[in-house]
Amino acid sequence: MIDPGVFLGVDVGSVSTNLVAMNTSGEIIKKIYIRTKGNPIRSVQNVLSDLENNFHNHEILGVGVTGSGRQLIGTILGADVVKNEITAHGVAALHAYPGVRTVIEIGGQDSKIILLNNGVAVDFGMNTVCAAGTGSFLDQQANRLNLSISEFGEIALRSKHPVRIAGRCSVFAESDMIHKQQMGYTLEDIVAGLCEALVRNYLNNVGKGKEILPPVLFQGGVAANAGIKRAFEKELGYEVIIPEYFDTMGAWGAALLAKEEKVEYVKTEFRGVEICEEEIVVDSFECPDCPNKCEVITVLIEGNKISGWGDRCGKWQRINTEATG
């Protein structure tokens, strides 16, 4: 008999929006990965629309949200759990591979490292300053070379002598790549060199001063790139493991956290998959009530204001809580 109860996890990032439906045993029974395209609300509505077509007979037991857009989307969905990406990725990694010691996560716009000991996160790091160590830079360079991102990794594996690319800055890396092309280096060696430059940039920034111990899990969309995996293994000197759900680990972690904290919220506050068809408007205004002049963000669903935040005193949050409570 199919378990009709599911937990949902949603990871809303700047590049991708991911959703997983998980049964009560912690197993993923549906995953959806789409591009955010600068509109997190629309992208979440799209993944919920897809979910509605497949899970209309399932009871939603709880919803967890993570990612850079977690506050906005958590408010809109009525999420039961809203957690940061470090926590969500760490929880999913431990569930997939209980003995993991290091989690490398590289997404579209940022990258992270999580160090674990006996199932507990003991340290972490995050880079959001430069795009040279992220997936968006790889996408950009793949497009410039007229390659798909999957071809990018395959071509890197064919390299015999990767050329050294300056990888500290995305601008310098691109100009160095062009220079190497003009000098006559092969495409394979340039692409492999770029993969190695990204890995060096990651280890010298996000992983700087951190003891990276195996087993190592590589998560995030960039883990699909075989050239990056090989570059990490070359630099670290041991195998790097890519979990089955590497591209939706954040969403899976959010779902696992929703299940774990079910005892606290008992009944889900999720507004329902029907929200995928409702009109959602985000507005902002400058509060005139004091010299702080806070910019308050408000969310309206079908014309009804459901929440507000951004004020230092909490006034607008209280007003909206009272209005919806």
HELIX and SHEET records of a PDB file:
HELIX    1   1 PRO A   40  PHE A   55  1                                  16    
HELIX    2   2 ARG A   70  LEU A   77  1                                   8    
HELIX    3   3 GLU A   85  ALA A   96  1                                  12    
HELIX    4   4 ALA A  131  GLY A  133  5                                   3    
HELIX    5   5 GLY A  135  ARG A  144  1                                  10    
HELIX    6   6 ILE A  149  LEU A  157  1                                   9    
HELIX    7   7 SER A  170  MET A  183  1                                  14    
HELIX    8   8 LEU A  187  ASN A  205  1                                  19    
HELIX    9   9 GLY A  221  ALA A  224  5                                   4    
HELIX   10  10 ALA A  226  LEU A  236  1                                  11    
HELIX   11  11 PHE A  246  THR A  248  5                                   3    
HELIX   12  12 MET A  249  GLU A  260  1                                  12    
HELIX   13  13 LYS A  262  TYR A  265  1                                   4    
HELIX   14  14 VAL A  273  GLU A  277  5                                   5    
HELIX   15  15 LYS A  315  THR A  324  1                                  10    
SHEET    1   A 5 ILE A  28  ARG A  35  0                                        
SHEET    2   A 5 SER A  16  MET A  22 -1                                        
SHEET    3   A 5 GLY A   5  VAL A  12 -1                                        
SHEET    4   A 5 GLU A  59  THR A  66  1                                        
SHEET    5   A 5 VAL A  81  VAL A  82  1                                        
SHEET    1   B 5 VAL A 120  ASN A 127  0                                        
SHEET    2   B 5 SER A 111  ASN A 117 -1                                        
SHEET    3   B 5 THR A 102  ILE A 106 -1                                        
SHEET    4   B 5 VAL A 216  GLN A 219  1                                        
SHEET    5   B 5 VAL A 240  ILE A 241  1                                        
SHEET    1   C 3 ILE A 280  GLU A 286  0                                        
SHEET    2   C 3 GLU A 295  ILE A 301 -1                                        
SHEET    3   C 3 ASN A 304  TRP A 309 -1                                        
END                                                                             
